[in-house]
């Protein structure tokens, strides 16, 4: 999700489409939260690690 968020941010910035930029920010933040929860040892979606 982190990679998808970064790709959407880049595409939104280059094309000037603000909705893609906004979706990229949201996906990136969700990916970072899931990554942080997974690295702290919390089970995320039934998995101990989120990759």
PDB file of N, H, CA, C and O in Angstrom:
ATOM      1  N   UNK A   1       0.814  -1.191   0.000  1.00  0.00           N
ATOM      2  CA  UNK A   1       0.000   0.000   0.000  1.00  0.00           C
ATOM      3  C   UNK A   1       0.860   1.259   0.000  1.00  0.00           C
ATOM      4  O   UNK A   1       0.477   2.291  -0.549  1.00  0.00           O
ATOM      5  N   UNK A   2       2.009   1.155   0.615  1.00  0.00           N
ATOM      6  H   UNK A   2       2.321   0.316   1.061  1.00  0.00           H
ATOM      7  CA  UNK A   2       2.896   2.318   0.656  1.00  0.00           C
ATOM      8  C   UNK A   2       3.378   2.654  -0.751  1.00  0.00           C
ATOM      9  O   UNK A   2       3.398   3.820  -1.144  1.00  0.00           O
ATOM     10  N   UNK A   3       3.762   1.644  -1.498  1.00  0.00           N
ATOM     11  H   UNK A   3       3.746   0.696  -1.179  1.00  0.00           H
ATOM     12  CA  UNK A   3       4.239   1.866  -2.867  1.00  0.00           C
ATOM     13  C   UNK A   3       3.112   2.409  -3.744  1.00  0.00           C
ATOM     14  O   UNK A   3       3.332   3.313  -4.551  1.00  0.00           O
ATOM     15  N   UNK A   4       1.913   1.864  -3.591  1.00  0.00           N
ATOM     16  H   UNK A   4       1.733   1.130  -2.936  1.00  0.00           H
ATOM     17  CA  UNK A   4       0.765   2.345  -4.350  1.00  0.00           C
ATOM     18  C   UNK A   4       0.479   3.811  -4.021  1.00  0.00           C
ATOM     19  O   UNK A   4       0.181   4.600  -4.917  1.00  0.00           O
ATOM     20  N   UNK A   5       0.567   4.174  -2.753  1.00  0.00           N
ATOM     21  H   UNK A   5       0.809   3.533  -2.025  1.00  0.00           H
ATOM     22  CA  UNK A   5       0.357   5.558  -2.353  1.00  0.00           C
ATOM     23  C   UNK A   5       1.371   6.501  -2.970  1.00  0.00           C
ATOM     24  O   UNK A   5       1.020   7.591  -3.422  1.00  0.00           O
ATOM     25  N   UNK A   6       2.630   6.082  -2.989  1.00  0.00           N
ATOM     26  H   UNK A   6       2.914   5.197  -2.621  1.00  0.00           H
ATOM     27  CA  UNK A   6       3.685   6.918  -3.580  1.00  0.00           C
ATOM     28  C   UNK A   6       3.471   7.064  -5.084  1.00  0.00           C
ATOM     29  O   UNK A   6       3.640   8.152  -5.634  1.00  0.00           O
ATOM     30  N   UNK A   7       3.103   5.978  -5.745  1.00  0.00           N
ATOM     31  H   UNK A   7       2.966   5.094  -5.298  1.00  0.00           H
ATOM     32  CA  UNK A   7       2.853   6.034  -7.190  1.00  0.00           C
ATOM     33  C   UNK A   7       1.684   6.974  -7.487  1.00  0.00           C
ATOM     34  O   UNK A   7       1.755   7.772  -8.421  1.00  0.00           O
ATOM     35  N   UNK A   8       0.614   6.884  -6.702  1.00  0.00           N
ATOM     36  H   UNK A   8       0.557   6.235  -5.943  1.00  0.00           H
ATOM     37  CA  UNK A   8      -0.527   7.765  -6.915  1.00  0.00           C
ATOM     38  C   UNK A   8      -0.161   9.220  -6.655  1.00  0.00           C
ATOM     39  O   UNK A   8      -0.637  10.113  -7.356  1.00  0.00           O
ATOM     40  N   UNK A   9       0.678   9.466  -5.659  1.00  0.00           N
ATOM     41  H   UNK A   9       1.065   8.741  -5.090  1.00  0.00           H
ATOM     42  CA  UNK A   9       1.137  10.835  -5.402  1.00  0.00           C
ATOM     43  C   UNK A   9       1.910  11.386  -6.592  1.00  0.00           C
ATOM     44  O   UNK A   9       1.692  12.524  -7.006  1.00  0.00           O
ATOM     45  N   UNK A  10       2.802  10.588  -7.135  1.00  0.00           N
ATOM     46  H   UNK A  10       2.978   9.663  -6.799  1.00  0.00           H
ATOM     47  CA  UNK A  10       3.607  11.037  -8.275  1.00  0.00           C
ATOM     48  C   UNK A  10       2.732  11.278  -9.498  1.00  0.00           C
ATOM     49  O   UNK A  10       2.873  12.297 -10.174  1.00  0.00           O
ATOM     50  N   UNK A  11       1.825  10.342  -9.784  1.00  0.00           N
ATOM     51  H   UNK A  11       1.710   9.514  -9.235  1.00  0.00           H
ATOM     52  CA  UNK A  11       0.944  10.494 -10.943  1.00  0.00           C
ATOM     53  C   UNK A  11       0.040  11.709 -10.768  1.00  0.00           C
ATOM     54  O   UNK A  11      -0.155  12.477 -11.710  1.00  0.00           O
ATOM     55  N   UNK A  12      -0.508  11.886  -9.578  1.00  0.00           N
ATOM     56  H   UNK A  12      -0.350  11.262  -8.813  1.00  0.00           H
ATOM     57  CA  UNK A  12      -1.365  13.040  -9.326  1.00  0.00           C
ATOM     58  C   UNK A  12      -0.621  14.354  -9.444  1.00  0.00           C
ATOM     59  O   UNK A  12      -1.170  15.342  -9.930  1.00  0.00           O
ATOM     60  N   UNK A  13       0.629  14.369  -8.999  1.00  0.00           N
ATOM     61  H   UNK A  13       1.075  13.567  -8.603  1.00  0.00           H
ATOM     62  CA  UNK A  13       1.426  15.592  -9.093  1.00  0.00           C
ATOM     63  C   UNK A  13       1.779  15.920 -10.539  1.00  0.00           C
ATOM     64  O   UNK A  13       1.712  17.076 -10.956  1.00  0.00           O
ATOM     65  N   UNK A  14       2.156  14.895 -11.298  1.00  0.00           N
ATOM     66  H   UNK A  14       2.211  13.956 -10.960  1.00  0.00           H
ATOM     67  CA  UNK A  14       2.572  15.124 -12.680  1.00  0.00           C
ATOM     68  C   UNK A  14       1.409  15.492 -13.591  1.00  0.00           C
ATOM     69  O   UNK A  14       1.569  16.304 -14.502  1.00  0.00           O
ATOM     70  N   UNK A  15       0.246  14.904 -13.354  1.00  0.00           N
ATOM     71  H   UNK A  15       0.116  14.244 -12.614  1.00  0.00           H
ATOM     72  CA  UNK A  15      -0.896  15.177 -14.225  1.00  0.00           C
ATOM     73  C   UNK A  15      -1.738  16.340 -13.736  1.00  0.00           C
ATOM     74  O   UNK A  15      -2.528  16.890 -14.503  1.00  0.00           O
ATOM     75  N   UNK A  16      -1.590  16.726 -12.484  1.00  0.00           N
ATOM     76  H   UNK A  16      -0.949  16.279 -11.861  1.00  0.00           H
ATOM     77  CA  UNK A  16      -2.362  17.835 -11.948  1.00  0.00           C
ATOM     78  C   UNK A  16      -3.774  17.455 -11.538  1.00  0.00           C
ATOM     79  O   UNK A  16      -4.619  18.328 -11.341  1.00  0.00           O
ATOM     80  N   UNK A  17      -4.039  16.153 -11.406  1.00  0.00           N
ATOM     81  H   UNK A  17      -3.352  15.444 -11.566  1.00  0.00           H
ATOM     82  CA  UNK A  17      -5.364  15.689 -10.998  1.00  0.00           C
ATOM     83  C   UNK A  17      -5.377  15.609  -9.474  1.00  0.00           C
ATOM     84  O   UNK A  17      -4.685  14.781  -8.881  1.00  0.00           O
ATOM     85  N   UNK A  18      -6.162  16.465  -8.852  1.00  0.00           N
ATOM     86  H   UNK A  18      -6.724  17.138  -9.334  1.00  0.00           H
ATOM     87  CA  UNK A  18      -6.110  16.571  -7.396  1.00  0.00           C
ATOM     88  C   UNK A  18      -6.722  15.372  -6.684  1.00  0.00           C
ATOM     89  O   UNK A  18      -6.293  15.042  -5.578  1.00  0.00           O
ATOM     90  N   UNK A  19      -7.717  14.705  -7.286  1.00  0.00           N
ATOM     91  H   UNK A  19      -8.065  14.973  -8.185  1.00  0.00           H
ATOM     92  CA  UNK A  19      -8.340  13.554  -6.627  1.00  0.00           C
ATOM     93  C   UNK A  19      -7.348  12.395  -6.525  1.00  0.00           C
ATOM     94  O   UNK A  19      -7.355  11.666  -5.533  1.00  0.00           O
ATOM     95  N   UNK A  20      -6.501  12.218  -7.531  1.00  0.00           N
ATOM     96  H   UNK A  20      -6.495  12.811  -8.337  1.00  0.00           H
ATOM     97  CA  UNK A  20      -5.481  11.161  -7.486  1.00  0.00           C
ATOM     98  C   UNK A  20      -4.452  11.492  -6.408  1.00  0.00           C
ATOM     99  O   UNK A  20      -3.989  10.601  -5.696  1.00  0.00           O
ATOM    100  N   UNK A  21      -4.096  12.760  -6.287  1.00  0.00           N
ATOM    101  H   UNK A  21      -4.473  13.484  -6.865  1.00  0.00           H
ATOM    102  CA  UNK A  21      -3.164  13.216  -5.246  1.00  0.00           C
ATOM    103  C   UNK A  21      -3.745  12.920  -3.862  1.00  0.00           C
ATOM    104  O   UNK A  21      -3.036  12.423  -2.987  1.00  0.00           O
ATOM    105  N   UNK A  22      -5.037  13.226  -3.657  1.00  0.00           N
ATOM    106  H   UNK A  22      -5.613  13.630  -4.368  1.00  0.00           H
ATOM    107  CA  UNK A  22      -5.692  13.002  -2.372  1.00  0.00           C
ATOM    108  C   UNK A  22      -5.782  11.520  -2.041  1.00  0.00           C
ATOM    109  O   UNK A  22      -5.508  11.120  -0.909  1.00  0.00           O
ATOM    110  N   UNK A  23      -6.159  10.710  -3.007  1.00  0.00           N
ATOM    111  H   UNK A  23      -6.382  11.034  -3.926  1.00  0.00           H
ATOM    112  CA  UNK A  23      -6.236   9.260  -2.789  1.00  0.00           C
ATOM    113  C   UNK A  23      -4.849   8.708  -2.475  1.00  0.00           C
ATOM    114  O   UNK A  23      -4.716   7.813  -1.640  1.00  0.00           O
ATOM    115  N   UNK A  24      -3.825   9.226  -3.127  1.00  0.00           N
ATOM    116  H   UNK A  24      -3.933   9.953  -3.805  1.00  0.00           H
ATOM    117  CA  UNK A  24      -2.457   8.794  -2.855  1.00  0.00           C
ATOM    118  C   UNK A  24      -2.042   9.091  -1.430  1.00  0.00           C
ATOM    119  O   UNK A  24      -1.397   8.262  -0.787  1.00  0.00           O
ATOM    120  N   UNK A  25      -2.402  10.263  -0.925  1.00  0.00           N
ATOM    121  H   UNK A  25      -2.926  10.936  -1.447  1.00  0.00           H
ATOM    122  CA  UNK A  25      -2.080  10.610   0.461  1.00  0.00           C
ATOM    123  C   UNK A  25      -2.794   9.670   1.426  1.00  0.00           C
ATOM    124  O   UNK A  25      -2.193   9.193   2.389  1.00  0.00           O
ATOM    125  N   UNK A  26      -4.078   9.401   1.170  1.00  0.00           N
ATOM    126  H   UNK A  26      -4.566   9.788   0.388  1.00  0.00           H
ATOM    127  CA  UNK A  26      -4.857   8.526   2.052  1.00  0.00           C
ATOM    128  C   UNK A  26      -4.285   7.114   2.057  1.00  0.00           C
ATOM    129  O   UNK A  26      -4.116   6.520   3.122  1.00  0.00           O
ATOM    130  N   UNK A  27      -3.990   6.575   0.890  1.00  0.00           N
ATOM    131  H   UNK A  27      -4.128   7.057   0.025  1.00  0.00           H
ATOM    132  CA  UNK A  27      -3.445   5.213   0.794  1.00  0.00           C
ATOM    133  C   UNK A  27      -2.070   5.141   1.458  1.00  0.00           C
ATOM    134  O   UNK A  27      -1.757   4.154   2.123  1.00  0.00           O
ATOM    135  N   UNK A  28      -1.256   6.165   1.286  1.00  0.00           N
ATOM    136  H   UNK A  28      -1.510   6.967   0.746  1.00  0.00           H
ATOM    137  CA  UNK A  28       0.066   6.190   1.899  1.00  0.00           C
ATOM    138  C   UNK A  28      -0.036   6.207   3.423  1.00  0.00           C
ATOM    139  O   UNK A  28       0.704   5.491   4.098  1.00  0.00           O
ATOM    140  N   UNK A  29      -0.934   7.005   3.966  1.00  0.00           N
ATOM    141  H   UNK A  29      -1.535   7.586   3.418  1.00  0.00           H
ATOM    142  CA  UNK A  29      -1.100   7.079   5.418  1.00  0.00           C
ATOM    143  C   UNK A  29      -1.614   5.747   5.976  1.00  0.00           C
ATOM    144  O   UNK A  29      -1.139   5.285   7.013  1.00  0.00           O
ATOM    145  N   UNK A  30      -2.573   5.135   5.295  1.00  0.00           N
ATOM    146  H   UNK A  30      -2.959   5.510   4.452  1.00  0.00           H
ATOM    147  CA  UNK A  30      -3.081   3.832   5.744  1.00  0.00           C
ATOM    148  C   UNK A  30      -1.971   2.792   5.705  1.00  0.00           C
ATOM    149  O   UNK A  30      -1.843   1.991   6.631  1.00  0.00           O
ATOM    150  N   UNK A  31      -1.169   2.792   4.647  1.00  0.00           N
ATOM    151  H   UNK A  31      -1.274   3.443   3.895  1.00  0.00           H
ATOM    152  CA  UNK A  31      -0.051   1.847   4.552  1.00  0.00           C
ATOM    153  C   UNK A  31       0.968   2.049   5.655  1.00  0.00           C
ATOM    154  O   UNK A  31       1.480   1.077   6.210  1.00  0.00           O
ATOM    155  N   UNK A  32       1.272   3.308   5.983  1.00  0.00           N
ATOM    156  H   UNK A  32       0.856   4.097   5.531  1.00  0.00           H
ATOM    157  CA  UNK A  32       2.228   3.578   7.059  1.00  0.00           C
ATOM    158  C   UNK A  32       1.685   3.158   8.416  1.00  0.00           C
ATOM    159  O   UNK A  32       2.434   2.644   9.246  1.00  0.00           O
ATOM    160  N   UNK A  33       0.389   3.369   8.657  1.00  0.00           N
ATOM    161  H   UNK A  33      -0.220   3.786   7.983  1.00  0.00           H
ATOM    162  CA  UNK A  33      -0.221   2.943   9.929  1.00  0.00           C
ATOM    163  C   UNK A  33      -0.193   1.427  10.045  1.00  0.00           C
ATOM    164  O   UNK A  33       0.148   0.895  11.101  1.00  0.00           O
ATOM    165  N   UNK A  34      -0.546   0.728   8.978  1.00  0.00           N
ATOM    166  H   UNK A  34      -0.823   1.160   8.120  1.00  0.00           H
ATOM    167  CA  UNK A  34      -0.513  -0.741   9.021  1.00  0.00           C
ATOM    168  C   UNK A  34       0.906  -1.253   9.197  1.00  0.00           C
ATOM    169  O   UNK A  34       1.126  -2.234   9.908  1.00  0.00           O
ATOM    170  N   UNK A  35       1.871  -0.603   8.560  1.00  0.00           N
ATOM    171  H   UNK A  35       1.692   0.194   7.982  1.00  0.00           H
ATOM    172  CA  UNK A  35       3.266  -1.002   8.709  1.00  0.00           C
ATOM    173  C   UNK A  35       3.733  -0.799  10.150  1.00  0.00           C
ATOM    174  O   UNK A  35       4.420  -1.655  10.707  1.00  0.00           O
ATOM    175  N   UNK A  36       3.363   0.326  10.751  1.00  0.00           N
ATOM    176  H   UNK A  36       2.805   1.021  10.298  1.00  0.00           H
ATOM    177  CA  UNK A  36       3.757   0.610  12.131  1.00  0.00           C
ATOM    178  C   UNK A  36       3.129  -0.386  13.092  1.00  0.00           C
ATOM    179  O   UNK A  36       3.793  -0.870  14.009  1.00  0.00           O
ATOM    180  N   UNK A  37       1.854  -0.695  12.889  1.00  0.00           N
ATOM    181  H   UNK A  37       1.314  -0.302  12.144  1.00  0.00           H
ATOM    182  CA  UNK A  37       1.194  -1.664  13.766  1.00  0.00           C
ATOM    183  C   UNK A  37       1.822  -3.049  13.623  1.00  0.00           C
ATOM    184  O   UNK A  37       2.002  -3.760  14.611  1.00  0.00           O
ATOM    185  N   UNK A  38       2.151  -3.423  12.400  1.00  0.00           N
ATOM    186  H   UNK A  38       2.006  -2.846  11.597  1.00  0.00           H
ATOM    187  CA  UNK A  38       2.759  -4.736  12.169  1.00  0.00           C
ATOM    188  C   UNK A  38       4.150  -4.835  12.750  1.00  0.00           C
ATOM    189  O   UNK A  38       4.534  -5.895  13.246  1.00  0.00           O
ATOM    190  N   UNK A  39       4.922  -3.752  12.702  1.00  0.00           N
ATOM    191  H   UNK A  39       4.610  -2.891  12.300  1.00  0.00           H
ATOM    192  CA  UNK A  39       6.276  -3.826  13.239  1.00  0.00           C
ATOM    193  C   UNK A  39       6.304  -3.736  14.762  1.00  0.00           C
ATOM    194  O   UNK A  39       7.317  -4.073  15.375  1.00  0.00           O
ATOM    195  N   UNK A  40       5.221  -3.290  15.381  1.00  0.00           N
ATOM    196  H   UNK A  40       4.399  -3.016  14.883  1.00  0.00           H
ATOM    197  CA  UNK A  40       5.154  -3.274  16.844  1.00  0.00           C
ATOM    198  C   UNK A  40       4.724  -4.623  17.408  1.00  0.00           C
ATOM    199  O   UNK A  40       4.673  -4.799  18.625  1.00  0.00           O
ATOM    200  N   UNK A  41       4.417  -5.567  16.540  1.00  0.00           N
ATOM    201  H   UNK A  41       4.458  -5.425  15.551  1.00  0.00           H
ATOM    202  CA  UNK A  41       4.050  -6.897  17.002  1.00  0.00           C
ATOM    203  C   UNK A  41       2.554  -7.115  17.103  1.00  0.00           C
ATOM    204  O   UNK A  41       2.117  -8.200  17.487  1.00  0.00           O
ATOM    205  N   UNK A  42       1.767  -6.119  16.771  1.00  0.00           N
ATOM    206  H   UNK A  42       2.122  -5.238  16.459  1.00  0.00           H
ATOM    207  CA  UNK A  42       0.318  -6.291  16.785  1.00  0.00           C
ATOM    208  C   UNK A  42      -0.120  -7.076  15.562  1.00  0.00           C
ATOM    209  O   UNK A  42       0.416  -6.897  14.468  1.00  0.00           O
ATOM    210  N   UNK A  43      -1.087  -7.935  15.756  1.00  0.00           N
ATOM    211  H   UNK A  43      -1.522  -8.080  16.645  1.00  0.00           H
ATOM    212  CA  UNK A  43      -1.621  -8.690  14.624  1.00  0.00           C
ATOM    213  C   UNK A  43      -2.517  -7.780  13.795  1.00  0.00           C
ATOM    214  O   UNK A  43      -3.466  -7.194  14.316  1.00  0.00           O
ATOM    215  N   UNK A  44      -2.219  -7.662  12.517  1.00  0.00           N
ATOM    216  H   UNK A  44      -1.448  -8.138  12.093  1.00  0.00           H
ATOM    217  CA  UNK A  44      -3.001  -6.823  11.610  1.00  0.00           C
ATOM    218  C   UNK A  44      -3.653  -7.746  10.596  1.00  0.00           C
ATOM    219  O   UNK A  44      -2.965  -8.385   9.802  1.00  0.00           O
ATOM    220  N   UNK A  45      -4.973  -7.818  10.620  1.00  0.00           N
ATOM    221  H   UNK A  45      -5.533  -7.298  11.266  1.00  0.00           H
ATOM    222  CA  UNK A  45      -5.692  -8.670   9.678  1.00  0.00           C
ATOM    223  C   UNK A  45      -5.357 -10.138   9.853  1.00  0.00           C
ATOM    224  O   UNK A  45      -5.330 -10.888   8.878  1.00  0.00           O
ATOM    225  N   UNK A  46      -5.104 -10.554  11.075  1.00  0.00           N
ATOM    226  H   UNK A  46      -5.127  -9.944  11.867  1.00  0.00           H
ATOM    227  CA  UNK A  46      -4.779 -11.944  11.341  1.00  0.00           C
ATOM    228  C   UNK A  46      -3.330 -12.299  11.105  1.00  0.00           C
ATOM    229  O   UNK A  46      -2.957 -13.462  11.258  1.00  0.00           O
ATOM    230  N   UNK A  47      -2.488 -11.328  10.733  1.00  0.00           N
ATOM    231  H   UNK A  47      -2.791 -10.383  10.609  1.00  0.00           H
ATOM    232  CA  UNK A  47      -1.078 -11.585  10.490  1.00  0.00           C
ATOM    233  C   UNK A  47      -0.241 -10.871  11.534  1.00  0.00           C
ATOM    234  O   UNK A  47      -0.582  -9.770  11.965  1.00  0.00           O
ATOM    235  N   UNK A  48       0.829 -11.484  11.933  1.00  0.00           N
ATOM    236  H   UNK A  48       1.106 -12.379  11.583  1.00  0.00           H
ATOM    237  CA  UNK A  48       1.709 -10.871  12.907  1.00  0.00           C
ATOM    238  C   UNK A  48       2.531  -9.752  12.287  1.00  0.00           C
ATOM    239  O   UNK A  48       2.843  -8.768  12.958  1.00  0.00           O
ATOM    240  N   UNK A  49       2.891  -9.891  10.995  1.00  0.00           N
ATOM    241  H   UNK A  49       2.637 -10.690  10.449  1.00  0.00           H
ATOM    242  CA  UNK A  49       3.671  -8.867  10.294  1.00  0.00           C
ATOM    243  C   UNK A  49       2.903  -8.439   9.057  1.00  0.00           C
ATOM    244  O   UNK A  49       2.268  -9.262   8.398  1.00  0.00           O
ATOM    245  N   UNK A  50       2.958  -7.161   8.743  1.00  0.00           N
ATOM    246  H   UNK A  50       3.474  -6.492   9.279  1.00  0.00           H
ATOM    247  CA  UNK A  50       2.325  -6.625   7.542  1.00  0.00           C
ATOM    248  C   UNK A  50       3.405  -6.184   6.576  1.00  0.00           C
ATOM    249  O   UNK A  50       4.158  -5.253   6.865  1.00  0.00           O
ATOM    250  N   UNK A  51       3.487  -6.842   5.436  1.00  0.00           N
ATOM    251  H   UNK A  51       2.875  -7.597   5.201  1.00  0.00           H
ATOM    252  CA  UNK A  51       4.499  -6.494   4.445  1.00  0.00           C
ATOM    253  C   UNK A  51       3.823  -6.027   3.192  1.00  0.00           C
ATOM    254  O   UNK A  51       4.496  -5.682   2.220  1.00  0.00           O
TER     255      UNK A  51
END
